[in-house]
Amino acid sequence: MIQLLLVFAAAIFGIGVYGALSQQSFVMIMMGLELMLNSAVLVVITFWWGTTGGNPAGQLLVIVVLAVMAIEAAMGFALVTAVYRSRKADITEKLKKLRS
Amino acid sequence: MNPGALSYVLVSVFGVGAVVSGWLVFRTDSMLRAAYWLMVSFVAVGAMLVVLDAQFLGLILILMMSGEMTIMAIFMIMFMMNPAGLNPMVMVHQNRTAIAAGVGSFLVLAWVGLVAEFPDRPAPIDDPTAELGEELLGRSMLVFESAGVALLAVMIGAIALAAKRGRFGDADAGSVEPAIDIESSVDPAVEAVADADHADDADDHGAGHGMGHGT
């Protein structure tokens, strides 16, 4: 069972890596990052369920990952808004330089 | 706890659903639908967590991600082209490198998961939610509180980043560092704001000197 779960998590992580590296849109890049964190949640719960004897610190780690997901989404949306306001850019190709 | 056949079936179904919907995120023409496919992937993983006796975390994941993906869908409509998927859309770069990186990371991680030997200490079924609550409000309260403080800091930072009016004028006018000579390098909108600030400073200095002479 643990192996099956880890293979699923690896597949989700691989898709997230593909999305984060291949997409041009900022929001689609964020989706790739979210998929990678989704995979991390699954891996943590898999190890908590199968290898730690039910140590609640494993569940606590998922709470931390969920907080990271919320932080990533909030800062990502704020950055997208700021970049669009200052550069009218919504894809990475419009940001060749850090300074305009 | 030894998983029964039903657990295997449910985990397999939800796992395939999570992977397929995750893949569809980057295959659909509509960015709006992409957000909802991502939500389906999160819901499938949340269901897997429920099957693995982490009911509280599974439901939290589903509720949280449903809200987040709805917000993401709103951002899609606000900022992005082609939110409804009415036209074919391929917005990718370095596609072959990305495919190689994704497939490579999958193969490496799956190989580690299949080959490595992990301890066999399954979680008891007692009451994982109660144990998590005692952990959060007991030994690991500092971790829990730190996550809350981090979220508060992010709220403040997100508002500061997304605000239309910044320290150096409107966000529409572009950002200008303090070290740059404002008069020679920026457009008239920012220049007007800078002139107003200089005038205010001059008034303040003048008032300060006046007070100094008076006393």
Boltz contact constraints between the chains, C-beta under 6 A:
constraints:
  - contact:
      token1: [A, 1]
      token2: [B, 3]
      max_distance: 6.0
  - contact:
      token1: [A, 3]
      token2: [B, 113]
      max_distance: 6.0
  - contact:
      token1: [A, 3]
      token2: [B, 114]
      max_distance: 6.0
  - contact:
      token1: [A, 6]
      token2: [B, 113]
      max_distance: 6.0
  - contact:
      token1: [A, 7]
      token2: [B, 110]
      max_distance: 6.0
  - contact:
      token1: [A, 7]
      token2: [B, 113]
      max_distance: 6.0
  - contact:
      token1: [A, 8]
      token2: [B, 15]
      max_distance: 6.0
  - contact:
      token1: [A, 10]
      token2: [B, 106]
      max_distance: 6.0
  - contact:
      token1: [A, 10]
      token2: [B, 109]
      max_distance: 6.0
  - contact:
      token1: [A, 10]
      token2: [B, 110]
      max_distance: 6.0
  - contact:
      token1: [A, 11]
      token2: [B, 19]
      max_distance: 6.0
  - contact:
      token1: [A, 11]
      token2: [B, 106]
      max_distance: 6.0
  - contact:
      token1: [A, 12]
      token2: [B, 18]
      max_distance: 6.0
  - contact:
      token1: [A, 12]
      token2: [B, 19]
      max_distance: 6.0
  - contact:
      token1: [A, 12]
      token2: [B, 22]
      max_distance: 6.0
  - contact:
      token1: [A, 14]
      token2: [B, 102]
      max_distance: 6.0
  - contact:
      token1: [A, 14]
      token2: [B, 105]
      max_distance: 6.0
  - contact:
      token1: [A, 14]
      token2: [B, 106]
      max_distance: 6.0
  - contact:
      token1: [A, 15]
      token2: [B, 22]
      max_distance: 6.0
  - contact:
      token1: [A, 15]
      token2: [B, 23]
      max_distance: 6.0
  - contact:
      token1: [A, 17]
      token2: [B, 101]
      max_distance: 6.0
  - contact:
      token1: [A, 17]
      token2: [B, 102]
      max_distance: 6.0
  - contact:
      token1: [A, 17]
      token2: [B, 105]
      max_distance: 6.0
  - contact:
      token1: [A, 18]
      token2: [B, 98]
      max_distance: 6.0
  - contact:
      token1: [A, 18]
      token2: [B, 102]
      max_distance: 6.0
  - contact:
      token1: [A, 19]
      token2: [B, 26]
      max_distance: 6.0
  - contact:
      token1: [A, 21]
      token2: [B, 98]
      max_distance: 6.0
  - contact:
      token1: [A, 21]
      token2: [B, 101]
      max_distance: 6.0
  - contact:
      token1: [A, 22]
      token2: [B, 92]
      max_distance: 6.0
  - contact:
      token1: [A, 22]
      token2: [B, 95]
      max_distance: 6.0
  - contact:
      token1: [A, 22]
      token2: [B, 98]
      max_distance: 6.0
  - contact:
      token1: [A, 24]
      token2: [B, 91]
      max_distance: 6.0
  - contact:
      token1: [A, 24]
      token2: [B, 93]
      max_distance: 6.0
  - contact:
      token1: [A, 25]
      token2: [B, 91]
      max_distance: 6.0
  - contact:
      token1: [A, 27]
      token2: [B, 75]
      max_distance: 6.0
  - contact:
      token1: [A, 31]
      token2: [B, 25]
      max_distance: 6.0
  - contact:
      token1: [A, 31]
      token2: [B, 38]
      max_distance: 6.0
  - contact:
      token1: [A, 35]
      token2: [B, 22]
      max_distance: 6.0
  - contact:
      token1: [A, 38]
      token2: [B, 42]
      max_distance: 6.0
  - contact:
      token1: [A, 38]
      token2: [B, 45]
      max_distance: 6.0
  - contact:
      token1: [A, 42]
      token2: [B, 45]
      max_distance: 6.0
  - contact:
      token1: [A, 45]
      token2: [B, 49]
      max_distance: 6.0
  - contact:
      token1: [A, 45]
      token2: [B, 52]
      max_distance: 6.0
  - contact:
      token1: [A, 45]
      token2: [B, 54]
      max_distance: 6.0
  - contact:
      token1: [A, 49]
      token2: [B, 52]
      max_distance: 6.0
  - contact:
      token1: [A, 49]
      token2: [B, 123]
      max_distance: 6.0
  - contact:
      token1: [A, 50]
      token2: [B, 122]
      max_distance: 6.0
  - contact:
      token1: [A, 51]
      token2: [B, 118]
      max_distance: 6.0
  - contact:
      token1: [A, 51]
      token2: [B, 119]
      max_distance: 6.0
  - contact:
      token1: [A, 51]
      token2: [B, 121]
      max_distance: 6.0
  - contact:
      token1: [A, 53]
      token2: [B, 121]
      max_distance: 6.0
  - contact:
      token1: [A, 54]
      token2: [B, 123]
      max_distance: 6.0
  - contact:
      token1: [A, 54]
      token2: [B, 124]
      max_distance: 6.0
  - contact:
      token1: [A, 56]
      token2: [B, 131]
      max_distance: 6.0
  - contact:
      token1: [A, 56]
      token2: [B, 132]
      max_distance: 6.0
  - contact:
      token1: [A, 56]
      token2: [B, 135]
      max_distance: 6.0
  - contact:
      token1: [A, 59]
      token2: [B, 57]
      max_distance: 6.0
  - contact:
      token1: [A, 59]
      token2: [B, 132]
      max_distance: 6.0
  - contact:
      token1: [A, 60]
      token2: [B, 135]
      max_distance: 6.0
  - contact:
      token1: [A, 60]
      token2: [B, 140]
      max_distance: 6.0
  - contact:
      token1: [A, 62]
      token2: [B, 57]
      max_distance: 6.0
  - contact:
      token1: [A, 67]
      token2: [B, 147]
      max_distance: 6.0
  - contact:
      token1: [A, 71]
      token2: [B, 154]
      max_distance: 6.0
  - contact:
      token1: [A, 73]
      token2: [B, 68]
      max_distance: 6.0
  - contact:
      token1: [A, 74]
      token2: [B, 154]
      max_distance: 6.0
  - contact:
      token1: [A, 74]
      token2: [B, 158]
      max_distance: 6.0
  - contact:
      token1: [A, 77]
      token2: [B, 75]
      max_distance: 6.0
  - contact:
      token1: [A, 78]
      token2: [B, 158]
      max_distance: 6.0
  - contact:
      token1: [A, 78]
      token2: [B, 161]
      max_distance: 6.0
  - contact:
      token1: [A, 78]
      token2: [B, 162]
      max_distance: 6.0
  - contact:
      token1: [A, 81]
      token2: [B, 162]
      max_distance: 6.0
  - contact:
      token1: [A, 82]
      token2: [B, 161]
      max_distance: 6.0
  - contact:
      token1: [A, 84]
      token2: [B, 79]
      max_distance: 6.0
  - contact:
      token1: [A, 85]
      token2: [B, 171]
      max_distance: 6.0
  - contact:
      token1: [A, 85]
      token2: [B, 172]
      max_distance: 6.0
  - contact:
      token1: [A, 86]
      token2: [B, 171]
      max_distance: 6.0
  - contact:
      token1: [A, 86]
      token2: [B, 174]
      max_distance: 6.0
  - contact:
      token1: [A, 86]
      token2: [B, 175]
      max_distance: 6.0
  - contact:
      token1: [A, 90]
      token2: [B, 79]
      max_distance: 6.0
